[in-house]
Amino acid sequence: MDSKMMKGTSFWLGVDVLRSAIRLIVMVVLLGYLMVWIMMPTNMFWLHWLPDIHAKTDSKFFGQQGANLLIYTFPILLVATLGCVYLHLGKECGDHDRAENSRWALWKRPVLVKGPLGIVSWIELSFLSMFCILLVWSISASLHGMFANITHQSAAKTGVKVWEAKLESAGLMLSLVGNICLAFLFFPVTRGSSVLRLIGLTSESSIKYHIWLGHIVMTLFTAHGLCYIIFWAATNQSSEMLKWDKIGVSNVAGELGLLSGLAMWATSFPCIRRKIFELFFYTHHLYIFFIVLFVLHVGISYSCIMLPGFYLFLIDRYLRFIQSQQKVRLVAARLLPCEAVEMSFSKAPGLNYAPTSTLFVNVPSISKLQWHPFTITSNSNTDPEKVSVIIKSEGSWSSTLYQKLSTASPKEHLQVSIEGPYGPTSTNFLRHDMLVMVSGGSGMTPFISIIRELIFRANRISSKSPRVLLICAFKKSLDVTMLDLILPLWGTTSDISPLQLQIEVYITRETEPTRDNQKLLRTIQFNFKPSTSDVPVSAILGSNSWLWLGAIISSSFVLFLLIISILTRYQIQPIDHNTNMIYSYSARSSLNMLFICLSIAMTATAAFLWNKDQAAKEMKQIQNMDAPTPTRSPGSWFHIADSELEAFPHQSFVEATKVHYGERPNLQKIITECEGSSIGVLVSGPRKIRQEVAAICSSGLADNLHFENISFNW
């Protein structure tokens, strides 16, 4: 036994050493990458560094594009690949990697609560400030270098005035700085990104960064376009707007790209995005034209600056496309009187996910294009065969779904596609002595999976579980039936009593229980017949998804380099002779974009098919080992379960719940009076309640509060 323990200890030590080495390499690469961004606006970079790099890297196989691929693209793809290995090792570590360093606790506290940026922590504000400093530095350094070379003599030689020459330079500067923002724009919306996970973020929590960057990008690019339009008008060169040159910048492509960007920008403001979501959703697909026209505008060589983020996004988007083509097996739906539905899907045995993970759901019979994110409420430990999401009837799409399921006739089959799951890689909330979960309305759904995880740990694992206080604010008492969803639809042997759980429910718009709540409430449950073409929900790349993702990133990039090296050596080089003055920029850019897409499609498809075949073999082995189960009778596919509001399966659950009518929770009093060295404060729901909780945690009234905002409101 001692030798086994020693081997196990040495194994974990080896894993820790390897992860530490990866962290060190990633930090060195990122520091070097940051240095490039800092030096890029200077004459030192353009007159000395870049020419030296070109002299050493330009070849017959890659031409001048090779230097830009080396400087801008390769470092980030290397970080992404190493990040995949790092996360895979962390997954293997399991509980060995759950501790979080307490010195970052202060930095994660909210500092800005209200305003256009939403809730912002100290660490977010620090990075935002550094990013703004980088932009200001890039603007000032670029303008200083450009304006220094503009004199009356130099302007006269080109036939323009000094202010016109400076206006043209300012327009060029705005495009250079805008490209910095564009380089980071796609990282937050890459749902399966290893880069985001490396810095402790998820795509859901990073959407606001995409919004910030999108506004900055479009502001700079719009100003860039206006500068050139004014310059051409002032110098009588309006015909330049209609030029698509074979060599150099293509103005028409830039103008069309700017128009598509403006259409996305105009529909992305909250007043339109939240009221006419479909318009925002469909218009945002113009990003494809925006990027393609951007590459055609500036050429593939300069596009290498923004390529890494978009390259990783393309991989993620293609994997999502493959997964979305499969129809998943919907086995049951539970309809609540508060117009909420819990949909349960069959799950592959090897699929594991952390609490607060999300699924993107598509129902083709409602809309073939609309995908909506919903929190997973099931737990991979307590629900080994099912994965469930809760959908509250609040918008047109969810209302239509609820109406389809609430009809009186049994549901034979409903086609559903999913993407995901996506979410955090670990359960950091376990490090706290106590958890205070504050929710408003349907905002309680992310907490259901957390409570189920804690119930499982309290029953199965000898480790200490944190005390839990769940504060729910509802408008009507009918919404209290949402609490039924804490208890799984499928039977579980877990008992709720070992978990120290207290539930405080506040009904804000009713002063006393209504008659409707004193009679039996009908909870409708549908069991759906499976279709032979449906598949269980599974990870698109199997149980070792991080390793496979790293293999796709690295192999697709190598394949792309191989293809363009052959293209450059035997097609472009004999014509252009490495001058960049003969072969068409548009043709070169189009071929590069085509080969990027082909490389990603080939490697990702191969990885998917391999994992699909392995999953089929594993499923067949499991079916052979399991005993046959009797077939359900036709009448059992549909039934209505009557349940009284207070009649929960576990008496301890009833005892833990207290309902307050006609009042709102005094959150400041409740939260600040909680005892414990570390209090995790999680909030989900409307913006007002999230801001109130954030203000309490940032007020300094208590030093033991650790704030976490769970929000999917864009």
N, C-alpha and C positions, 0 to 999 in steps of 0.2 A: 504493500500500500504506500509505503514511504517513497519507493522508487517511482511509482505512478504519480504521486503528488509532486515530486521533484521534476519529473518530465513535464507535467502540466504547468508548473511554475516557470520552468525554463522556456516553454513554448510561448506563454503570455509575455515574458520578458523579451523574447525575440520579436514578437509582434509589436510591442511597444517601441523597441529600438528601430524597427523598420518604419513604423509610422512617424517617429521623430525625425528620421532621415528624410522621409518624404516631405514633412512639414518644412524642414530646413531648405530643401531644394526648391520648394514652391515659393518660400519667402525670398530666396535669392533671385529667382527668375522674375518675380513680381516687382522687386526693387529695381532690377535692371530695366524692366518694361516701363516702370514709372519714370526712371531717369530719361528714357527715350522721349516720353511725352513732355517732360520738363525742358529738355534741350531742343526739341523739334522747332520751336519758333525762332531759334537763334541762328545767327550767321555761322557760328561754329559748327552747327549740325549740317547746314546746307552746303557750306563751302569747304568743310574739311572732313567731318565724319562720314557723311553719305557718299561723297566721291571715293573715299578710301574703301568703303564697304563695297561699292559697285566695282571698283578695280579688282577686288579679290573674289567677288562672287559672280560677276557677269560671265556667262558662258554661252556656248552654242545650244545648250539644252534648256536653259531657262531665260536667257536674255536679261534685260534689266529688271524684269519682274521678280527674278530670284532674290534680289536683295530685299525687296519689300516683303516677300513671303517669309524670309528669314527674320527680319526685324519685327514685323507687326503680327504675323499670323502664327508662326511656329511656337512662340513662347506661350501663348494662351492655350493652344491645343495641347501642348505638353503639360501645362498645369491641369487642364481638364482630364487628361488621361491619367496623370498621377493621382488626381483627386478621386477618380474611380477606384483605383487600387487602394487608396487610403480609406475610402468609405467601405469597401468590401472587407478590409481587415477590421474596421470598427464594427461591422455587422457580426463578424466572427467573434469579436470580443464580448458582445452581448452586454451583460451587467458590468463588465470590467471597465466600460467606457461611458458610464452614465453620469459620473460626477462632473459637476461644472465648477470652474474656479470662481470662488466668491469675490475675488477682487474686481470682477467685471460687473458685479451686481449694481454698484452705484452708477456705472456708465449706462446701464440699461433702463434706468428710471426715466420717466417722461419729463421733459423740460418745457416743451411747447405743447399745449393742450388744445387750444382753439386757434383757428386761422386757416389759411389756404393749404398749408402743408399737412393738416390733420394733427394726429398725436405723434410727436417726434421725441425720441430718447436722446440722451447726451451723446451716445456713440453715433447715432444717426446724424445729429447736428454737427458733430466733429467731422465726419466724412463729407457731409454736405458742404461744410465750410472749406475743407481742403479742396473739394472739387471746384467750388466757386473761385478759390484762389488760383487754381490751375487755369481756369477759363480767363480770369482777369490777367494773369501772367501771360497767357498765350496771346490775348488781344493786344496788350501793351507792348510786348516784345516784338510781335509781328508788325504792328504799326510803326514802331521805332525803326525797325530794320528797313521797312518799305519806304517810309517817308524820308529817311536819311538819303536815299538815292534819287529823290525827286527834286529837281531844281528847275529854274526857268529855262536853262539850256537843254536839259534832258526832255522837258515837256515840249519845248519848241521843236525838237528833232522828230517827235512823234506826231506833231501837228495838233496838240491839245494844250489847254491851259493847265496851270499848276493844280487848281482845285479839282479839275476834271481827272487829272492823273491820280490825285489822292483819293478821289471817290472810287476810281477803278480799283486801286490798291485796297481800300476799305472793303469793297465788295469781295475781293479775293480773300482777305483776312477773315471775313465772316464765314465763308465757306470752309476755311481751314479749321476754325474753331467749332463750327457746326459738325464737322466730321468727327471731332473728339466725342461729342455727345452721341452721335450716331453709332460710334464704336461700342458704346455701352447700352444702347437702347434695347437690344434684344435679349440681354442676359436675364432681366427679371421675368420675362414671359416664356422662358425655356423651362417647362414644368419639371422635367427630369434632369435638371442641370446639376452636375457634380460641383461646378464652381460655386453655385449658391449654397449647396450643402457644406462646402468647405468652410464658409464663413458663417454658418449657423442660420441660414435663411431658407425659406421656401418660396416657391413662385407666388403662392397666395398672399404671403406677407410682403412680397416685393412689388406687387402691382403698382403701388403708389410711386415707386422709383421710376417705373416705366412711364407713368403719367407725367411726373416732373420732367424727365428727360425728353419726352415727346413735345412738351410745351417749349422747352429751350431749343430743341432741334428746329422746330417749325418757325420759331421767332427768328433765329439766326438765318435760316435758309430763305425765309421771306424777305428779310432785310437784304440778304445777298442778291436776290433777284431784283428787288427794287433799285438797288445801287446800280446794277448793270443796265436796267431799263432807262433810268435817268441819264446814265453816262452815254448810252447809245443815242438817246433823244437829243442831248446837249451837243453831241459831236456829229450829228447828222448821219448816224450809222444804224438807223432803224432796221435796215435790211439784215443786220447781224442776227436778229431774232428768228429769222427763217433759215439760218444756215445749219447744216448738218455735215460738218467737214469730215473728210476721210481720215485726216490726221489731226489729233488734238481734241479739244473740247467740242462736244456736240451741243449747240445751244438749244435746238428744238427738243432734244431729249430732256435737257434740264428743265425747260419750261413745262413740258408735259408732266414730268415728275413732280414739279412744284405744285401743279394744279391738283394732282392726285393726293399729294400731301395736305393741301389746304382743305380738300373735301373731308379727309379723315379728321383733321384738326377741328374743323367747324362742328362736326357731329360728336366730338369727344368731350365737349364741355358738359358739366353735370346737369345743367338745365335741359339738355337734349338727351344725354346718355341715359338718365334715369327715367325720363318721361316717355321717350320714344326709343327704347332699347334696340328694337329691331333695326331701325335706321342706322344707329351707331354700329351695330353688329355687322350688318351687310356692307356698309361703307368701309369698315376697317379692313375688309379683304383687299382693298386697293393697295395695301402694303406690298403686294407682289409686284404691281406695276411701278410703285414708287422705287423699290430696290432695283428692279431691272433697268429702269430709265436712269437711275442714279449711276449705275455701273456704265451704261452706254454714254452718259454725259461726261464722266471724268476718266473713263478707261479702267481696265481691270488692274493695272499696276497700282494706281492710286487707291483703288477700292480695297486693296489688301489691308488698309488701315482699319476699315470697319468689318472686314471679312470674318474674323474669329467669332464674334458674337453671333453673326447671322449664320455661320457655318454650323455652330452648335445648335442653333434654333432649327435649322433645316433638318438635322438628324432627329431631333426631338419631334418635329412636326411630322416627318415621314413615319416614324415609329407609331405616333398617335394615329396617323391615317391607316396604317395596317391594322392596328387594334380596333379601330372604329368600324372596319368592314365586317367584323364578326358580330353575330347576333348572340347575346348572352341569354342564359336560361333564367327567366323570371319564375320563381317557384311560388311566391305568395305576396299578398299585399294586405295590409291592415289599415282600415279606414277609421279615423276617429271623428267624433261629432264636431270637433273644432276645425274641421276641414283640413286635416293633416293626414298624410298617407305614409306608411312605412312600407317600402318596397324591398323585398328580400330576394337576392339572387344566389344561385348555386356558385360555390367557390371551389377553386382547385385546392387540393390539400396543401400544396407547398406555398400558397400565398399568405404572407404575413405583412401586417401593416401596423403602424403606430396609431394610438388614439389621436383624434382631431384630423385624421387623413380625409381626403375628399375624393369623390368620383364625379366625373363629368358624364351626364346622362343625356341621351338622345332618344326620342320616341318618333320614329319616321312617320307614324300615322298622324302626328300633330305637326311636326316640321322636320324635314330631312336635313336642314342646315343648322338649326339651333341646338347648341350644347349648353347645358346649365350645370354649374358646380353645386354639389350637395355634400354635407358632412356625413361621413360614415359613422353610424351609431352602433354597429355591431363591434365585437371584439374578436380578434383572431384566435385568442385563447379560449374564450367561452363559447364561441360560435365557429367551430372548425370547418363546418360545411356550408355556411351561409355568410353573405356580406349584405348589410342592410343600409339604406339611406332613408332619411325623413324629408318629405317635401311638403311644405306648408302652402296652401292655396292663397297666394298673394298677388301673382301676376297673371297675365293672359295665358301663358303656357302652362303654368302649374294649375290654374283653375280648370283649363280644358282637360288636363290629365285626371284631376280629381273627379270631374263630371263623367269621364269615360269609365272610371273604375267604380263609381257609386251607382251605376244603373242596376236595376233589379235582377238582370239576367246574369248567369254565370259567365265567367270569362274563360274561353277555351285557350286562347293564346294571345300574347301581346309582344310584338317585336320591340326590343330595346337594344341599343348599342351603348357601350361605355368606353371611357378613356380613364386610365388610372389603375390603381389608386396612387395619389400623390400626397405627400405630407412629410412631417418631420421624421428623422431617422432614429430618434431616441425619445424617451419619456423623461424629460428634465423635471417635470412637476413632482416626481417621486423624491426629490432631494429636500422638500420642504417638510416642516413639522405639521403645518396646517394649510389647507387649500380653501380659499374663499372664492367661489364661483358666482359671478353676478351676471344675470341674463335678463333680457327684455324680450318678451314674445317668443318667436321661433329661435331666438339667439341661444336658447338652452341646448339646442341639438349638438353642438360640439362637446358639451359636457357629459352627454350620455355615454359616449365611448370611454371617457376618462373614468367615470364612476364604475362602469362595467370592468374596466381594467383593475381598478382598486379593489372591487369586490373579489375578483379572481385572485389577486395577490393576497388579500386578507384571508382567503380560504385555503390557498394552495402553498403559499410561500411563507417561510418563517420570519422573513424580514418585516420590520415595522412599517405600517402604512400610515400616511398622514391623515389627520382628522379632516373632515370635509364639511363645509358649510355651503349649501346651495341656496342662493337667493334668486327667486324667480318673480318677475313682475309681469302680470298679465292684465289686459284690459277687461276681460270678462271671465267669469268663473268657468264657463264652458271650456276655456283654453287650458284649465288645469288638467284636463284629460291628457295633455302632452306628457304629464308625468308617468302615465302608463307605459310610455316607451322606454323608460329606464329599465323596465323588466323585459327581457327578450321575448319575442314571439314564440321562440322554440324553447322547450324545457331545458332547464339547467340545474345541476345539482348544487350550485353555489348558493350559499346562504348570505343574506345581506347583513345579518346581525354582527359578524365580527368587524365590520367596517363602522367606524365612528362617524355616522352620517346624520346631519341635521339639515332639514329642508324648510326654508321659510318662504311661503308663497304670499304674494301681495296682489289682491284684486283691486285695481285702481278705480274702476268705473262702476262698481257695485258695492252697496253698503251692507248687504246681507245675502245669504244663499237664496237663489231663486228656486221656484218650484221645479223647474226643469232639472235641477241638480239633485232633487230629492227623490226622483223617480229613476227607474232603470235607464241607463244610457246604452245605446246600441253601438257596439264596435263591430264593424263588418270586416270579415276576413275572407279573402279569396285564395284558393290554391289553384295554381295554373297547371294545365297539362303541358309537359315538355314537348318540344319539337326536336326531331332528329338532327336538324341543322344547327340548333342552339348549342353553345359551349359554356362551360362554367367560367366565371371571372378568374383571370389569371394574370400574372405579370407577363408583359409582352416579351421579355427576354429571360424568363425563368427565374429560378431562385438565386442564381448568381448574376443578377441583372447588372450590377455595377461593373463586374469584370467584362461582361459582354459589351456594355456601352463603351468602356475604354478600348476594347478591341475594335469596335466599329469606328470610333473617332480616329484612332491611329492608322488602321488599315485603309480606311477610305481616303485619308489624306495622302498616304503613301501611294495609293492607286492613282489619285488625282495628279500627284507629282510625276508619276511614271508616264501617264497619258500626255500631259502637257510638255514633258521633256521630249517625247517622240514627236509631238506636233511641232514644237519649236525647232527641233533639229532638222526635220525633214520637210516641213511645210513652210514655216515662217522664215527661218534663217536663210535659206537659199534666195528668198525674195528681198528680205529686209536687211540682211547682213548686220544685224544687231544695232541698227541706227534708230529704230522707232520712227522712221520718217517715210516709209514706203507701204508697209502692210497696214491694212485698214484697222483702226482702233475698234470700230464697232464689230468687225468680224472676229478679231482676237477676243474681245470681251464676250461676245455671244458664245464662242466655242468654249471659253473657260467656264462660263456659267453652265453650259450644257454638260461638260465633263464633271463639274462639281456635283451636279444632280445625279448623273449616272453613277459616279463613284459611291455616293451615299446610298443610292437605291440598291446597288448591287451588294454591297457589304451588309447593309441593314436587312435586306431580304434574306440573304444567306443565313444570318444569325437568327432571324425569326423562324425560318423553316427548320433549322437544326433544333431549336428549342421546342418548337411545336411537335416535331417528331419524338423528341425525348419525353415530352409531357404525355403524349399519347401512349408511349410504352409504359410509363409509370402508372398511368390511369388503368391500363389493361391489367397490370400486375395487381393493383389494388382491388379491382373488380374480381379477379380470379381468387384472391384471398378472402374476400368478404362473402358471407353466406347470402343466398338469394333472399330477397324480401318480397312479401306478398304484394300483389298489385292492388291499388286503391279501387274501390268501387266507383262508378260514375257519379253517384250522388255525393261522394265525399270531396269532390273538387270545389265545392262551394258551401259555405255555411255562415251563419250569423251568430256571433258570440255576444250574449248579453252580460254586461258587467255593471255593477253599481260603482259610483265614483269612489267611495271609500273602500270597496272590496278588493284590496290588492292581494296577490298570492302570498305575500309574507306579512305577517302582522307587525314585524319590526319596521317595515317600510312605512306603515300607517302611523306608527308611534313616532317616527322620525319627522313627520310632516306636520307643519302648523300653518294654517291659512288665516291671513289678515284681510279683512274687507274694508274698502273705502279709504285706504291709506297707501302712501308710498314708503318704501324703505328709507330709513335714515342711514344712508350708506356710510357717512363719516363716523357716526357713533358705532355702528356695527363693526366696521373694518378696523378702526383704531383700538377697539377694545379686545380684539382677538389676541390670545396669548400664544407665545412661542418664539423661539429665536429666529425662525425663518417662516414668514407667512407668504405663500404664493397667492397673488390676487389676479384672477383670470376674469376677463369681462368679454361678453359677446352680446351684440344686439344693436339697437339704434344708436346713432352718433351721440345723442345727448347723454345717454347713460354711460357710454364709453368715455366721454370727456369728463363726466363727473367723477368716475372712479380714477381716471388718470390724474385729475387735479388733487384728489385725496392722497394718492401715492407719492405725488411730487411735492406735497406741501411741507414735508419734513415733520409732520405730527408724530410719525413713528418711523424708526430706523430699520425695522424688520420686514418692511413690505417690499415685495418683488412683483412688479407689474408686468402683465402680459396681455396684449390686445389680440383677440381673435376676431377678425373681421373679414368679410367677403364683399363688403359694400364698395364698389368701384366709384 
